[in-house]
Amino acid sequence: MKAKDVKFEDIKKGDSASFETIVTENDLKKFAELSGDYNPLHTDEKYAQGTEFGGKVIHGMLLGALVSRFIGMELPGKKALLLKETLEFKKPAMVGDVLTVKGIVVHKSEGVRLLELLMEIRTKKELLVSGAVFVRVLF
Amino acid sequence: MGYFLLCGYKLIMEKFNEIASKSFGIPLTDIKDSLTPKDISEWDSMNYLLFIAELEKQCNISFSMDEVLNAQSLGDVRKALQTKI
């Protein structure tokens, strides 16, 4: 996969981008291995079914990684340097959900080549994650 | 300077102090123009960039790259801001 390369000069307040993805069982397994977070809510179907969620919940930081993918691959892409990310996990994301990751530029700081974007991760029905990121666009 | 201009100026300077206080995690009463990165442990490159970006956003101004890179103290940033209001 090749990162997009949106020039800082071409970005303006209100610009947005998005992508769709589905987190699979295998993604969850790989993320647990990578992070070391084997909490049964993410890895044990039997346990997870007995919780209020009724099944395995995607790690919050895996969703955070989708935000990283958005910044690094979509907007601004190649020249991105993520400085700060704040996320609120409003509802659980489940394996197999079709997730739309969307970001919109709400502020562009010329002096330090910095963008502030509002981020959302949602299914067709509901908002699961909202937050903000601050990204520097390198030369 | 007219009364309304003076009020606007004062408000922006108060805003500057609030943003500096929040960005660098120091009490509002400790904000001084003489403060430099050596005096403020939270003044790292990331917090400085976020500080400048927040000033631009809240005060609806833009700094040049030179102004951002040449500022050595809070007072230098304030001076750069003062030229824009």
gemmi code that builds the backbone of each chain (N, CA, C; Angstrom):
import gemmi

chains = {
    "A": [
        ("MET", (0.833, -1.199, 0.000), (0.000, 0.000, 0.000), (0.870, 1.251, 0.000)),
        ("LYS", (0.465, 2.233, -0.769), (1.256, 3.458, -0.865), (0.486, 4.615, -0.212)),
        ("ALA", (1.196, 5.348, 0.628), (0.545, 6.477, 1.303), (0.258, 7.604, 0.320)),
        ("LYS", (-0.893, 8.231, 0.491), (-1.171, 9.437, -0.287), (-0.208, 10.527, 0.186)),
        ("ASP", (-0.064, 11.549, -0.618), (0.880, 12.622, -0.269), (0.188, 13.959, -0.512)),
        ("VAL", (-0.669, 14.344, 0.428), (-1.423, 15.588, 0.275), (-0.541, 16.731, 0.775)),
        ("LYS", (-0.295, 17.684, -0.087), (0.590, 18.803, 0.263), (-0.081, 19.714, 1.295)),
        ("PHE", (0.739, 20.178, 2.266), (0.210, 21.066, 3.307), (-0.469, 22.288, 2.676)),
        ("GLU", (0.159, 22.833, 1.658), (-0.362, 24.043, 1.001), (-1.736, 23.791, 0.372)),
        ("ASP", (-2.018, 22.552, 0.018), (-3.291, 22.233, -0.650), (-4.406, 21.877, 0.335)),
        ("ILE", (-4.046, 21.752, 1.600), (-5.051, 21.366, 2.596), (-5.716, 22.613, 3.155)),
        ("LYS", (-7.031, 22.549, 3.290), (-7.733, 23.694, 3.887), (-8.745, 23.209, 4.920)),
        ("LYS", (-9.133, 24.134, 5.786), (-10.129, 23.834, 6.814), (-11.392, 23.292, 6.134)),
        ("GLY", (-11.914, 22.215, 6.681), (-13.117, 21.612, 6.104), (-12.827, 20.417, 5.212)),
        ("ASP", (-11.556, 20.252, 4.803), (-11.212, 19.083, 3.985), (-11.419, 17.808, 4.801)),
        ("SER", (-11.831, 16.748, 4.134), (-12.055, 15.489, 4.851), (-11.674, 14.310, 3.966)),
        ("ALA", (-11.543, 13.177, 4.602), (-11.273, 11.923, 3.887), (-11.809, 10.792, 4.753)),
        ("SER", (-11.954, 9.627, 4.159), (-12.436, 8.482, 4.946), (-12.048, 7.178, 4.256)),
        ("PHE", (-12.090, 6.109, 5.027), (-11.960, 4.772, 4.430), (-12.813, 3.803, 5.231)),
        ("GLU", (-13.127, 2.694, 4.585), (-13.915, 1.644, 5.259), (-13.040, 0.434, 5.510)),
        ("THR", (-13.314, -0.231, 6.605), (-12.562, -1.453, 6.892), (-13.396, -2.379, 7.778)),
        ("ILE", (-13.031, -3.636, 7.787), (-13.661, -4.608, 8.688), (-12.555, -5.269, 9.488)),
        ("VAL", (-12.666, -5.229, 10.804), (-11.681, -5.889, 11.666), (-12.096, -7.348, 11.815)),
        ("THR", (-11.180, -8.242, 11.483), (-11.481, -9.685, 11.500), (-10.989, -10.327, 12.799)),
        ("GLU", (-11.391, -11.583, 12.976), (-10.898, -12.387, 14.115), (-9.376, -12.433, 14.102)),
        ("ASN", (-8.831, -12.596, 12.904), (-7.377, -12.701, 12.775), (-6.680, -11.391, 13.159)),
        ("ASP", (-7.307, -10.256, 12.802), (-6.739, -8.960, 13.191), (-6.673, -8.847, 14.712)),
        ("LEU", (-7.757, -9.305, 15.349), (-7.831, -9.227, 16.816), (-6.726, -10.087, 17.443)),
        ("LYS", (-6.548, -11.269, 16.867), (-5.522, -12.189, 17.358), (-4.130, -11.572, 17.180)),
        ("LYS", (-3.890, -11.001, 16.011), (-2.572, -10.408, 15.734), (-2.318, -9.197, 16.631)),
        ("PHE", (-3.373, -8.414, 16.890), (-3.192, -7.231, 17.746), (-2.904, -7.651, 19.187)),
        ("ALA", (-3.573, -8.734, 19.619), (-3.314, -9.244, 20.981), (-1.854, -9.693, 21.100)),
        ("GLU", (-1.365, -10.365, 20.060), (0.038, -10.821, 20.065), (0.993, -9.629, 20.069)),
        ("LEU", (0.681, -8.640, 19.251), (1.546, -7.468, 19.114), (1.583, -6.627, 20.386)),
        ("SER", (0.423, -6.427, 20.967), (0.341, -5.532, 22.132), (0.539, -6.273, 23.453)),
        ("GLY", (0.282, -7.567, 23.432), (0.332, -8.332, 24.681), (-0.953, -8.211, 25.476)),
        ("ASP", (-1.965, -7.578, 24.896), (-3.248, -7.426, 25.591), (-4.162, -8.596, 25.217)),
        ("TYR", (-4.100, -9.635, 26.054), (-4.913, -10.832, 25.826), (-6.154, -10.838, 26.715)),
        ("ASN", (-6.589, -9.675, 27.140), (-7.798, -9.603, 27.975), (-8.900, -10.431, 27.325)),
        ("PRO", (-9.590, -11.260, 28.131), (-10.568, -12.186, 27.537), (-11.723, -11.501, 26.810)),
        ("LEU", (-11.973, -10.234, 27.127), (-13.032, -9.523, 26.401), (-12.680, -9.412, 24.909)),
        ("HIS", (-11.368, -9.501, 24.619), (-10.918, -9.394, 23.228), (-10.540, -10.744, 22.622)),
        ("THR", (-10.326, -11.750, 23.474), (-9.716, -12.992, 22.954), (-10.492, -14.268, 23.280)),
        ("ASP", (-11.419, -14.217, 24.219), (-12.119, -15.437, 24.657), (-13.616, -15.285, 24.346)),
        ("GLU", (-14.025, -15.952, 23.279), (-15.411, -15.791, 22.814), (-16.426, -16.203, 23.888)),
        ("LYS", (-16.137, -17.289, 24.569), (-17.075, -17.778, 25.574), (-17.243, -16.750, 26.693)),
        ("TYR", (-16.110, -16.244, 27.155), (-16.153, -15.222, 28.202), (-16.884, -13.971, 27.705)),
        ("ALA", (-16.516, -13.546, 26.499), (-17.081, -12.299, 25.963), (-18.590, -12.416, 25.762)),
        ("GLN", (-19.047, -13.611, 25.385), (-20.492, -13.809, 25.190), (-21.266, -13.649, 26.494)),
        ("GLY", (-20.593, -13.910, 27.586), (-21.247, -13.789, 28.890), (-21.271, -12.359, 29.427)),
        ("THR", (-20.646, -11.455, 28.696), (-20.633, -10.060, 29.156), (-21.798, -9.294, 28.524)),
        ("GLU", (-21.952, -8.063, 28.917), (-23.042, -7.235, 28.382), (-22.905, -6.983, 26.888)),
        ("PHE", (-21.705, -7.261, 26.327), (-21.476, -6.985, 24.909), (-21.868, -8.166, 24.012)),
        ("GLY", (-21.962, -9.347, 24.593), (-22.414, -10.520, 23.838), (-21.414, -11.065, 22.837)),
        ("GLY", (-20.175, -10.630, 22.893), (-19.152, -11.135, 21.980), (-17.867, -10.352, 22.138)),
        ("LYS", (-16.868, -10.772, 21.382), (-15.554, -10.151, 21.521), (-15.552, -8.712, 21.014)),
        ("VAL", (-14.983, -7.865, 21.857), (-14.909, -6.436, 21.552), (-13.517, -6.121, 20.995)),
        ("ILE", (-13.476, -5.285, 19.982), (-12.186, -4.880, 19.399), (-11.428, -3.992, 20.385)),
        ("HIS", (-10.148, -4.245, 20.545), (-9.321, -3.406, 21.424), (-9.479, -1.926, 21.039)),
        ("GLY", (-9.579, -1.076, 22.043), (-9.668, 0.359, 21.767), (-8.466, 0.869, 20.989)),
        ("MET", (-7.294, 0.351, 21.334), (-6.084, 0.841, 20.665), (-5.943, 0.311, 19.251)),
        ("LEU", (-6.659, -0.786, 18.950), (-6.686, -1.219, 17.550), (-7.474, -0.189, 16.730)),
        ("LEU", (-8.529, 0.340, 17.344), (-9.279, 1.417, 16.680), (-8.397, 2.663, 16.573)),
        ("GLY", (-7.596, 2.880, 17.633), (-6.639, 3.998, 17.593), (-5.635, 3.809, 16.452)),
        ("ALA", (-5.291, 2.554, 16.202), (-4.360, 2.269, 15.103), (-4.998, 2.586, 13.748)),
        ("LEU", (-6.312, 2.457, 13.669), (-6.998, 2.828, 12.418), (-6.905, 4.339, 12.194)),
        ("VAL", (-6.909, 5.084, 13.302), (-6.728, 6.535, 13.185), (-5.305, 6.821, 12.688)),
        ("SER", (-4.352, 6.072, 13.217), (-2.967, 6.200, 12.755), (-2.882, 5.917, 11.258)),
        ("ARG", (-3.581, 4.869, 10.821), (-3.610, 4.534, 9.380), (-4.198, 5.695, 8.573)),
        ("PHE", (-5.257, 6.286, 9.102), (-5.895, 7.409, 8.401), (-4.888, 8.546, 8.190)),
        ("ILE", (-4.201, 8.895, 9.282), (-3.262, 10.016, 9.225), (-2.062, 9.699, 8.333)),
        ("GLY", (-1.553, 8.493, 8.479), (-0.334, 8.121, 7.763), (-0.541, 7.758, 6.312)),
        ("MET", (-1.774, 7.363, 5.974), (-2.016, 6.881, 4.607), (-2.968, 7.762, 3.798)),
        ("GLU", (-3.863, 8.473, 4.487), (-4.912, 9.200, 3.760), (-4.738, 10.729, 3.800)),
        ("LEU", (-4.808, 11.293, 4.986), (-4.773, 12.757, 5.125), (-4.013, 13.149, 6.387)),
        ("PRO", (-2.826, 13.715, 6.269), (-2.168, 14.134, 5.040), (-1.388, 13.039, 4.321)),
        ("GLY", (-1.191, 11.870, 4.964), (-0.486, 10.784, 4.293), (1.016, 10.813, 4.526)),
        ("LYS", (1.744, 10.696, 3.454), (3.201, 10.447, 3.501), (3.983, 11.350, 4.460)),
        ("LYS", (3.670, 12.632, 4.521), (4.487, 13.577, 5.309), (3.954, 13.777, 6.732)),
        ("ALA", (3.063, 12.900, 7.177), (2.418, 13.091, 8.481), (3.341, 12.738, 9.645)),
        ("LEU", (3.229, 13.540, 10.690), (3.876, 13.202, 11.962), (2.832, 13.429, 13.049)),
        ("LEU", (2.348, 12.329, 13.615), (1.272, 12.415, 14.609), (1.834, 12.915, 15.938)),
        ("LEU", (1.273, 14.006, 16.452), (1.769, 14.590, 17.705), (0.875, 14.273, 18.887)),
        ("LYS", (-0.419, 14.218, 18.643), (-1.341, 14.043, 19.768), (-2.627, 13.414, 19.253)),
        ("GLU", (-3.148, 12.488, 20.047), (-4.393, 11.818, 19.650), (-5.236, 11.627, 20.900)),
        ("THR", (-6.468, 12.108, 20.861), (-7.379, 11.859, 21.979), (-8.617, 11.160, 21.417)),
        ("LEU", (-9.027, 10.103, 22.074), (-10.171, 9.334, 21.577), (-11.143, 9.045, 22.711)),
        ("GLU", (-12.410, 9.079, 22.390), (-13.451, 8.639, 23.331), (-14.140, 7.437, 22.723)),
        ("PHE", (-14.177, 6.356, 23.513), (-14.792, 5.124, 23.034), (-16.226, 5.086, 23.541)),
        ("LYS", (-17.142, 5.487, 22.686), (-18.528, 5.678, 23.106), (-19.308, 4.374, 23.099)),
        ("LYS", (-19.036, 3.533, 22.115), (-19.717, 2.233, 22.023), (-18.708, 1.205, 21.532)),
        ("PRO", (-18.922, -0.064, 21.869), (-17.942, -1.073, 21.458), (-18.007, -1.378, 19.965)),
        ("ALA", (-16.858, -1.630, 19.398), (-16.789, -2.106, 18.014), (-16.574, -3.614, 18.066)),
        ("MET", (-17.321, -4.332, 17.248), (-17.288, -5.790, 17.295), (-16.648, -6.341, 16.018)),
        ("VAL", (-16.092, -7.548, 16.147), (-15.521, -8.222, 14.979), (-16.586, -8.313, 13.886)),
        ("GLY", (-16.207, -7.959, 12.675), (-17.132, -8.044, 11.536), (-17.889, -6.768, 11.251)),
        ("ASP", (-17.871, -5.820, 12.180), (-18.526, -4.526, 11.911), (-17.854, -3.850, 10.711)),
        ("VAL", (-18.670, -3.273, 9.857), (-18.100, -2.439, 8.779), (-17.875, -1.049, 9.373)),
        ("LEU", (-16.607, -0.680, 9.501), (-16.247, 0.578, 10.162), (-15.842, 1.631, 9.137)),
        ("THR", (-16.361, 2.827, 9.320), (-15.911, 3.953, 8.505), (-15.074, 4.868, 9.388)),
        ("VAL", (-13.849, 5.092, 8.964), (-12.937, 5.979, 9.686), (-12.880, 7.286, 8.898)),
        ("LYS", (-13.277, 8.374, 9.561), (-13.356, 9.655, 8.856), (-12.670, 10.754, 9.652)),
        ("GLY", (-12.009, 11.635, 8.955), (-11.375, 12.785, 9.597), (-11.671, 14.051, 8.835)),
        ("ILE", (-11.846, 15.132, 9.572), (-12.097, 16.429, 8.942), (-11.159, 17.468, 9.549)),
        ("VAL", (-10.559, 18.283, 8.696), (-9.618, 19.311, 9.163), (-10.417, 20.452, 9.785)),
        ("VAL", (-10.154, 20.736, 11.058), (-10.879, 21.829, 11.723), (-9.979, 23.038, 11.984)),
        ("HIS", (-8.674, 22.823, 11.877), (-7.769, 23.968, 12.013), (-6.458, 23.670, 11.298)),
        ("LYS", (-5.945, 24.699, 10.662), (-4.655, 24.584, 9.968), (-3.754, 25.689, 10.487)),
        ("SER", (-2.640, 25.317, 11.071), (-1.719, 26.289, 11.644), (-0.521, 26.454, 10.719)),
        ("GLU", (-0.446, 27.617, 10.072), (0.588, 27.841, 9.058), (1.990, 27.888, 9.661)),
        ("GLY", (2.106, 28.547, 10.823), (3.423, 28.790, 11.408), (4.171, 27.536, 11.777)),
        ("VAL", (3.444, 26.490, 12.123), (4.114, 25.255, 12.558), (3.688, 24.054, 11.701)),
        ("ARG", (3.018, 24.320, 10.565), (2.580, 23.267, 9.638), (1.844, 22.158, 10.391)),
        ("LEU", (0.860, 22.590, 11.155), (0.148, 21.631, 11.994), (-1.336, 21.627, 11.649)),
        ("LEU", (-1.908, 20.434, 11.624), (-3.336, 20.281, 11.355), (-4.022, 19.713, 12.586)),
        ("GLU", (-5.220, 20.211, 12.848), (-6.069, 19.583, 13.864), (-7.245, 18.958, 13.116)),
        ("LEU", (-7.446, 17.679, 13.346), (-8.557, 16.991, 12.683), (-9.487, 16.384, 13.716)),
        ("LEU", (-10.771, 16.468, 13.461), (-11.733, 15.726, 14.260), (-11.882, 14.357, 13.614)),
        ("MET", (-11.872, 13.322, 14.448), (-11.926, 11.949, 13.937), (-13.191, 11.254, 14.415)),
        ("GLU", (-13.682, 10.399, 13.579), (-14.842, 9.564, 13.941), (-14.625, 8.170, 13.400)),
        ("ILE", (-15.038, 7.197, 14.188), (-15.159, 5.836, 13.663), (-16.599, 5.423, 13.920)),
        ("ARG", (-17.297, 5.030, 12.861), (-18.709, 4.691, 13.020), (-19.104, 3.505, 12.157)),
        ("THR", (-20.193, 2.875, 12.540), (-20.853, 1.932, 11.656), (-21.928, 2.739, 10.933)),
        ("LYS", (-22.677, 2.069, 10.061), (-23.740, 2.815, 9.373), (-24.763, 3.345, 10.372)),
        ("LYS", (-24.927, 2.614, 11.479), (-25.978, 2.985, 12.428), (-25.526, 3.955, 13.512)),
        ("GLU", (-24.283, 3.819, 13.981), (-23.928, 4.619, 15.156), (-22.458, 5.019, 15.219)),
        ("LEU", (-22.255, 6.078, 16.002), (-20.906, 6.579, 16.249), (-20.275, 5.747, 17.366)),
        ("LEU", (-19.101, 5.179, 17.094), (-18.429, 4.348, 18.094), (-17.293, 5.090, 18.799)),
        ("VAL", (-16.546, 5.839, 18.023), (-15.366, 6.528, 18.560), (-15.335, 7.958, 18.009)),
        ("SER", (-15.032, 8.906, 18.880), (-14.796, 10.261, 18.383), (-13.537, 10.793, 19.052)),
        ("GLY", (-12.914, 11.746, 18.424), (-11.689, 12.283, 19.006), (-11.060, 13.344, 18.135)),
        ("ALA", (-9.830, 13.666, 18.493), (-9.106, 14.694, 17.753), (-7.650, 14.274, 17.612)),
        ("VAL", (-7.048, 14.687, 16.524), (-5.617, 14.446, 16.344), (-4.937, 15.740, 15.928)),
        ("PHE", (-3.686, 15.877, 16.341), (-2.842, 16.996, 15.918), (-1.689, 16.385, 15.138)),
        ("VAL", (-1.543, 16.839, 13.910), (-0.585, 16.227, 12.995), (0.312, 17.301, 12.396)),
        ("ARG", (1.585, 17.087, 12.439), (2.506, 17.995, 11.754), (2.717, 17.455, 10.351)),
        ("VAL", (2.809, 18.345, 9.393), (3.076, 17.931, 8.013), (4.515, 18.309, 7.703)),
        ("LEU", (5.353, 17.319, 7.525), (6.783, 17.552, 7.320), (7.042, 18.114, 5.921)),
        ("PHE", (8.216, 18.719, 5.753), (8.592, 19.242, 4.431), (8.959, 18.097, 3.511)),
    ],
    "B": [
        ("MET", (-4.717, 54.619, 21.821), (-5.483, 53.404, 21.547), (-6.911, 53.588, 22.081)),
        ("GLY", (-7.914, 53.346, 21.268), (-9.297, 53.519, 21.697), (-9.694, 52.507, 22.751)),
        ("TYR", (-10.805, 52.809, 23.444), (-11.259, 51.958, 24.536), (-11.534, 50.525, 24.075)),
        ("PHE", (-12.245, 50.410, 22.951), (-12.603, 49.062, 22.493), (-11.384, 48.281, 22.023)),
        ("LEU", (-10.454, 49.001, 21.366), (-9.221, 48.348, 20.947), (-8.446, 47.865, 22.162)),
        ("LEU", (-8.417, 48.722, 23.199), (-7.704, 48.380, 24.427), (-8.303, 47.143, 25.075)),
        ("CYS", (-9.636, 47.090, 25.119), (-10.331, 45.928, 25.698), (-9.962, 44.665, 24.930)),
        ("GLY", (-9.995, 44.769, 23.584), (-9.679, 43.607, 22.750), (-8.248, 43.152, 22.987)),
        ("TYR", (-7.342, 44.124, 23.072), (-5.928, 43.830, 23.303), (-5.744, 43.117, 24.641)),
        ("LYS", (-6.409, 43.645, 25.673), (-6.283, 43.066, 27.016), (-6.817, 41.630, 27.035)),
        ("LEU", (-7.934, 41.447, 26.344), (-8.520, 40.105, 26.298), (-7.590, 39.108, 25.616)),
        ("ILE", (-6.962, 39.575, 24.542), (-6.053, 38.675, 23.819), (-4.831, 38.344, 24.667)),
        ("MET", (-4.331, 39.330, 25.413), (-3.186, 39.050, 26.288), (-3.569, 38.092, 27.424)),
        ("GLU", (-4.790, 38.251, 27.921), (-5.268, 37.297, 28.935), (-5.388, 35.907, 28.330)),
        ("LYS", (-5.866, 35.865, 27.105), (-6.005, 34.581, 26.396), (-4.638, 33.946, 26.198)),
        ("PHE", (-3.665, 34.790, 25.846), (-2.291, 34.302, 25.670), (-1.819, 33.614, 26.954)),
        ("ASN", (-2.031, 34.292, 28.075), (-1.583, 33.734, 29.353), (-2.303, 32.415, 29.671)),
        ("GLU", (-3.594, 32.369, 29.386), (-4.363, 31.138, 29.645), (-3.852, 29.985, 28.790)),
        ("ILE", (-3.595, 30.265, 27.518), (-3.132, 29.204, 26.612), (-1.737, 28.725, 27.027)),
        ("ALA", (-0.874, 29.679, 27.402), (0.481, 29.305, 27.851), (0.402, 28.448, 29.114)),
        ("SER", (-0.458, 28.870, 30.023), (-0.614, 28.134, 31.278), (-1.073, 26.700, 31.026)),
        ("LYS", (-2.061, 26.567, 30.155), (-2.611, 25.238, 29.858), (-1.622, 24.386, 29.052)),
        ("SER", (-0.970, 25.008, 28.081), (-0.059, 24.253, 27.204), (1.148, 23.715, 27.966)),
        ("PHE", (1.669, 24.538, 28.898), (2.908, 24.155, 29.575), (2.688, 23.678, 31.012)),
        ("GLY", (1.423, 23.610, 31.411), (1.118, 23.051, 32.725), (1.676, 23.850, 33.878)),
        ("ILE", (1.627, 25.177, 33.761), (2.093, 26.019, 34.874), (0.965, 26.964, 35.297)),
        ("PRO", (0.949, 27.333, 36.577), (-0.137, 28.197, 37.054), (-0.156, 29.538, 36.323)),
        ("LEU", (-1.350, 30.044, 36.135), (-1.534, 31.324, 35.439), (-0.713, 32.435, 36.094)),
        ("THR", (-0.639, 32.378, 37.426), (0.069, 33.439, 38.162), (1.590, 33.385, 37.947)),
        ("ASP", (2.080, 32.261, 37.431), (3.532, 32.121, 37.207), (3.957, 32.490, 35.795)),
        ("ILE", (2.991, 32.843, 34.962), (3.324, 33.188, 33.568), (4.070, 34.522, 33.527)),
        ("LYS", (5.285, 34.471, 32.959), (6.093, 35.699, 32.810), (6.742, 35.683, 31.435)),
        ("ASP", (6.968, 36.857, 30.892), (7.567, 36.935, 29.561), (8.994, 36.392, 29.528)),
        ("SER", (9.656, 36.394, 30.673), (11.061, 35.953, 30.699), (11.204, 34.425, 30.656)),
        ("LEU", (10.080, 33.698, 30.763), (10.174, 32.232, 30.799), (10.690, 31.665, 29.472)),
        ("THR", (11.597, 30.708, 29.589), (12.182, 30.045, 28.410), (12.021, 28.523, 28.587)),
        ("PRO", (12.376, 27.759, 27.566), (12.285, 26.294, 27.712), (13.087, 25.763, 28.906)),
        ("LYS", (14.138, 26.494, 29.290), (14.954, 26.044, 30.430), (14.182, 26.146, 31.746)),
        ("ASP", (13.215, 27.066, 31.776), (12.458, 27.291, 33.015), (11.219, 26.386, 33.112)),
        ("ILE", (10.776, 25.883, 31.965), (9.502, 25.149, 31.942), (9.764, 23.726, 31.448)),
        ("SER", (9.604, 22.773, 32.356), (9.924, 21.390, 31.974), (9.009, 20.867, 30.867)),
        ("GLU", (7.783, 21.390, 30.835), (6.829, 20.913, 29.824), (7.022, 21.581, 28.460)),
        ("TRP", (7.962, 22.519, 28.375), (8.193, 23.212, 27.099), (9.089, 22.331, 26.232)),
        ("ASP", (8.513, 21.300, 25.671), (9.244, 20.484, 24.702), (8.747, 20.864, 23.314)),
        ("SER", (9.346, 20.261, 22.318), (9.013, 20.688, 20.951), (7.543, 20.439, 20.630)),
        ("MET", (6.989, 19.336, 21.130), (5.590, 19.047, 20.818), (4.659, 20.064, 21.467)),
        ("ASN", (4.868, 20.320, 22.754), (3.992, 21.274, 23.447), (4.123, 22.680, 22.872)),
        ("TYR", (5.324, 23.018, 22.423), (5.516, 24.337, 21.821), (4.705, 24.462, 20.526)),
        ("LEU", (4.748, 23.410, 19.707), (3.978, 23.430, 18.455), (2.484, 23.537, 18.750)),
        ("LEU", (2.040, 22.780, 19.752), (0.609, 22.806, 20.101), (0.221, 24.175, 20.680)),
        ("PHE", (1.143, 24.780, 21.427), (0.921, 26.122, 21.989), (0.722, 27.143, 20.864)),
        ("ILE", (1.631, 27.106, 19.897), (1.538, 28.044, 18.767), (0.244, 27.815, 17.984)),
        ("ALA", (-0.062, 26.549, 17.736), (-1.279, 26.230, 16.970), (-2.527, 26.713, 17.706)),
        ("GLU", (-2.540, 26.563, 19.024), (-3.703, 26.995, 19.808), (-3.821, 28.521, 19.803)),
        ("LEU", (-2.672, 29.214, 19.883), (-2.696, 30.688, 19.795), (-3.265, 31.131, 18.454)),
        ("GLU", (-2.804, 30.495, 17.390), (-3.297, 30.858, 16.053), (-4.805, 30.636, 15.956)),
        ("LYS", (-5.235, 29.520, 16.530), (-6.661, 29.177, 16.448), (-7.508, 30.145, 17.270)),
        ("GLN", (-7.093, 30.366, 18.522), (-7.904, 31.186, 19.435), (-7.873, 32.674, 19.064)),
        ("CYS", (-6.748, 33.140, 18.547), (-6.605, 34.564, 18.251), (-6.822, 34.872, 16.772)),
        ("ASN", (-7.065, 33.812, 15.993), (-7.345, 33.972, 14.565), (-6.231, 34.730, 13.841)),
        ("ILE", (-5.018, 34.301, 14.097), (-3.846, 34.912, 13.447), (-2.949, 33.788, 12.926)),
        ("SER", (-1.947, 34.159, 12.147), (-0.959, 33.174, 11.684), (0.438, 33.684, 11.964)),
        ("PHE", (1.264, 32.820, 12.492), (2.673, 33.150, 12.667), (3.438, 32.677, 11.445)),
        ("SER", (4.578, 33.331, 11.201), (5.453, 32.831, 10.137), (6.380, 31.779, 10.758)),
        ("MET", (6.984, 30.989, 9.887), (7.926, 29.975, 10.363), (9.086, 30.631, 11.110)),
        ("ASP", (9.570, 31.771, 10.603), (10.683, 32.482, 11.263), (10.309, 32.920, 12.674)),
        ("GLU", (9.097, 33.448, 12.826), (8.654, 33.900, 14.148), (8.626, 32.725, 15.128)),
        ("VAL", (8.163, 31.604, 14.638), (8.048, 30.420, 15.506), (9.432, 29.904, 15.898)),
        ("LEU", (10.335, 29.864, 14.914), (11.664, 29.284, 15.171), (12.576, 30.224, 15.963)),
        ("ASN", (12.363, 31.535, 15.777), (13.265, 32.501, 16.426), (12.874, 32.837, 17.866)),
        ("ALA", (11.672, 32.512, 18.258), (11.236, 32.863, 19.616), (12.034, 32.060, 20.646)),
        ("GLN", (12.614, 32.796, 21.592), (13.425, 32.148, 22.631), (12.725, 32.124, 23.984)),
        ("SER", (11.679, 32.926, 24.105), (10.989, 33.041, 25.393), (9.500, 33.284, 25.142)),
        ("LEU", (8.732, 33.193, 26.223), (7.304, 33.508, 26.096), (7.108, 34.935, 25.618)),
        ("GLY", (7.989, 35.833, 26.100), (7.902, 37.232, 25.706), (8.098, 37.417, 24.205)),
        ("ASP", (8.992, 36.618, 23.610), (9.216, 36.710, 22.157), (7.939, 36.315, 21.403)),
        ("VAL", (7.273, 35.280, 21.898), (6.032, 34.840, 21.241), (4.970, 35.923, 21.413)),
        ("ARG", (4.926, 36.498, 22.629), (3.930, 37.560, 22.875), (4.174, 38.760, 21.936)),
        ("LYS", (5.460, 39.109, 21.775), (5.790, 40.243, 20.897), (5.319, 39.959, 19.465)),
        ("ALA", (5.558, 38.728, 19.020), (5.136, 38.364, 17.656), (3.624, 38.456, 17.535)),
        ("LEU", (2.942, 38.050, 18.587), (1.473, 38.125, 18.584), (1.017, 39.586, 18.551)),
        ("GLN", (1.715, 40.419, 19.314), (1.309, 41.839, 19.421), (1.376, 42.554, 18.062)),
        ("THR", (2.247, 42.069, 17.188), (2.355, 42.723, 15.877), (1.174, 42.376, 14.975)),
        ("LYS", (0.350, 41.443, 15.418), (-0.742, 40.958, 14.552), (-2.121, 41.398, 15.025)),
        ("ILE", (-2.163, 42.168, 16.136), (-3.491, 42.557, 16.648), (-3.613, 44.085, 16.719)),
    ],
}
model = gemmi.Model(1)
for chain_id, residues in chains.items():
    chain = gemmi.Chain(chain_id)
    for i, (resn, *xyz) in enumerate(residues, 1):
        res = gemmi.Residue()
        res.name, res.seqid = resn, gemmi.SeqId(i, " ")
        for name, pos in zip(("N", "CA", "C"), xyz):
            atom = gemmi.Atom()
            atom.name, atom.element = name, gemmi.Element(name[0])
            atom.pos, atom.b_iso = gemmi.Position(*pos), 0.0
            res.add_atom(atom)
        chain.add_residue(res)
    model.add_chain(chain)
structure = gemmi.Structure()
structure.add_model(model)
structure.setup_entities()
